């Protein structure tokens, strides 16, 4: 199966509109509606089948969604993000395919990471943030595996939350515009 390093013509505007809608609801309500993600997934399935034919389109849709879901699932399990963010990246992957969703995830992590550092520094909680990261990484560094959602140590105190759908939208827009140039 051919995996393009760019999004075909109708894909980029659709994905950009969807992630902007998701980011705006994440800012306002601090959640990404499942109906938006479901509509995006359904639209992606139709678009992929229209562009590539039914078998290849359905395969591209599925592989992109699974890769997008899998990239952020570990962060959800570590309580680093909400389920809506994971589902949103799966939707982006269904539209863009596995290669571009990987680039979107990388761009999102850079943008979101810088944003988290700036916000945490403004709140004067950088020391707590780095302590939390160490607590999460420490068992893995010792070879004891990764701490999962149900086994969180009680010593982790949140430094706050942020609407990460905004970072996903920014990463998506950056990658789609960069690949269109």
N, C-alpha and C positions, 0 to 999 in steps of 0.2 A: 504494500500500500504506500503510495506517495504521500509524504508529509511536507506540505509547503511551509516555508519560513515566512510567509506573509498571509494575511487574511484576504480571501477573495472579495471582490467589490462590495456586495451587499452585507457582508459580515460586520465590518468595522462600525458603520453607523448604528446597526442594530445593537451590537454589544455595548457601544458607548452609551446609547440611550438607556439601556437596561442597568448598567452599573451606576450611572448618574442617578437614576430613580432609586436604586438600592441605597446609594450613599446618602441621598437626601432623607429617606425614611429612617436610615440608621442615625443620622444626626438628630432628627426630630423625635423619634420614638425609641431610639436605642435598640432597634431590632430590624431585621430584614424580613419582610413578609414572605411566607412560604408560597403564597399565590403568585408573587412576582417571580420567584425562582422557578416555580412550576411552569408558568407561562413562558419564561425564557428558555427552559429546557425543551418544551414542546415546539417553540419557534425554531430553536436550533436544530431539532430533529427534522422538521420540514425543510429548513434551509439546506442542511447537509444532504438530504435525499434529493432535493431539487438540483443542487450543484454537482453532485457526484453519482447520482443514481441511487436506487433504494439500497442495495446490499452494501456498497462502499460507503454511502452516506450514513447509514445506520451504524456501521462499524466505526467510522470516524467520530460520529457523535458519542458512541459508547466509550471508546478509548479516551477521547478528550475529557469526558465527564469523570471517568474513573481516575485518570491521572490528576485532574484538578482536585478531586475529592481527597485522593491519597496524599497529595502534597501538604495539605493543611490539617489533615486528620491528627497527626502527632501533636500539633500545637493545641488542638482542642482537647486531646487526652491529657495534656499537661496543664490544662486550664489556662492556656495562654490566649485563647480566643473562643468566641461563641460558635454554636453550631451553624447559625445563619451565615457566618463568614466562610465556613467550610463549604456549605451548599452553594454560596455565591461563586466561589472559585470553581466548583464543579460545573456550574452553569456556563461560566466563561470558557472553561475547557471544552464543553459541548459545542460551543460556537467556533472556537479558534483551533482546536485540535491539541494534541499532546505537546508538541514542540513549543508552540506559542504560549500555552498555558504555563509551561515551565518557566519561560522568560517573564511572563506576567507575575508568577509567584516570586521570582527573584527580585524584580523591580518593586513589588509590593513589600517584600521584607526589608529592602533598603529604605524605601520611603517610610514605611511604618516604623522601622527601627529608629530612624532619625527623629521622627515625630515623637515616639515614646521617650527618647532621651531628652528632647527639648521640653516636653510637658513635665516629665519627672524632675528635671533640673529646676524648672520654674516652681514646682511644688516643694523643692528642697528635699527630695526623697531618693536621690540617686544612690545613697549608701544602702537604703532598704531594698531598692531594685536589684543592685548587684548582689546583695546577700540572698535574695530570693532566687536569683539565677544560679548562684553557687549551690544552694540547697537542692534545687532541681537537678543540677548537673552532677552533684557529688556522688550519688549512688552509681550513675553511669560511668563516672571516671574510675571508680573502684572496681568496676566489672559487675556490679550488682544489678544492672538493668536500669530501666527508666521508671521513675515514679509515675504511676498512672492516676487517673481521675479519682478513683475510689480510695487510693492509698496516700493521699496528700499528707505530708507532715503538718502538725498543728502549728509549727513555728513560722509558717509562711503567712505574712500579713500583706494584703493587697496594697499596692501603691495607687490604685484607682483603675478605672476602665476608660476605654475610648472607643468611639465608633469606627472600628477597623474596616468597615465597608468603604469608608472614605479612602483609606490607603489602597484597598483593592481596586477601587475605581481609578485612582491616580495611576497605579501601576499598569492597569489595563490600557488606559488612554495613552500613556507614555510608550508602551510597547507597540500598540497598534499604529500610532503616528510615526514612530521610528521605522517600522517595517514598511509603511506606505511610501516613505520618502525614497 
